[in-house]
Amino acid sequence: MGMAKQSINIKADTTQYRGLLKALNEMDKDAKGQLKNDVKPIAAMMAKEIKAAAPQDPFSRQAQMVAKSVRAQKDRMPYVAVGGARKVFRNGATAGEAVFGSEFGANPGSKGGSFPNGGRRFPYRSAAKGAGNLGYWIFPTAKRLQPEIRKMWQDACNKVLDNWKRG
């Protein structure tokens, strides 16, 4: 039985943008397409930065293999996916099977945390933050880029809305 496709999807929290999203939904198909075209480079920049951060992981070779699965998605908001069913390891393992362990680590005694011979499968758990963990390379990078991405996305939205209003 195969493992389910596992991935991390990094999207913006839309709760503070409900009004803007409502306006974007009222635009015609061409304007929505233009917004997606304008937003894709923002997501691509974010994906590039996440890939570049992989060597910061304690198991950097593993993280660099997982980083091969990082991809920018075309959407109205900057959206990056990491993991999934893409086979990136010599043994045929997918990026999705390693993405969470690579990003957040594992406890030494956990089933997925170590090999039967005692070797480590994933780094130790990353530092705690709230109800979860900080992460090693994906989420710290996304968090660092958040202000810049927010500004770029708002500028892209305003540009498309202004053009749409002019007709």
C-alpha positions, 0 to 999 in steps of 0.5 A, a space after each residue: 500500500 503506497 503512502 498518500 501524497 504529502 506536501 506543505 502548501 504555503 499560502 497567505 492567511 486571507 482573513 484580513 483580505 476578505 474585501 480585496 478577495 471579494 473585489 478580485 472575484 468580481 473581475 472579468 476572466 482577463 483581469 483574473 488571468 492578468 493577476 495570476 500572471 503578475 503573482 506567479 513571479 512573486 511565488 517563484 521568488 519565494 520558491 527560489 528563496 526556500 530552495 536556497 535555504 535548504 542547506 541550513 537544515 541539519 540534514 542538508 543533503 536530505 533537505 536539498 533533495 526535498 528542495 527539488 520538489 519546491 514549486 511556485 503555483 499560479 494563483 491569485 495569491 502567492 502560493 508555493 508547494 513543497 513535497 508531493 509524489 515526486 521521487 527524489 531519493 535514490 531508493 525511490 522515496 518521494 519528497 512528500 515522505 521526507 518533507 515534514 521530517 526534513 522541515 520539523 525533525 523527529 524525536 529520536 524514539 519515534 517510529 519515523 525518527 531513526 533507523 533500526 540500526 540507530 542512525 538518524 532518519 531526520 534531524 532532531 525536532 526543531 525548536 518549539 513555537 506555540 503548539 508546533 515547531 519553528 521548522 528548519 528551512 521552509 517556514 523560517 524562510 517564508 516568515 522572513 519573506 512575508 513582509 516583502 511578499 505582502 507588499 509585492 502582492 498588494 501592489 500587483 492587486 492594485 495594478 490589476 484592479 486599477 486597470 480593470 476599473 479603467 476598462 
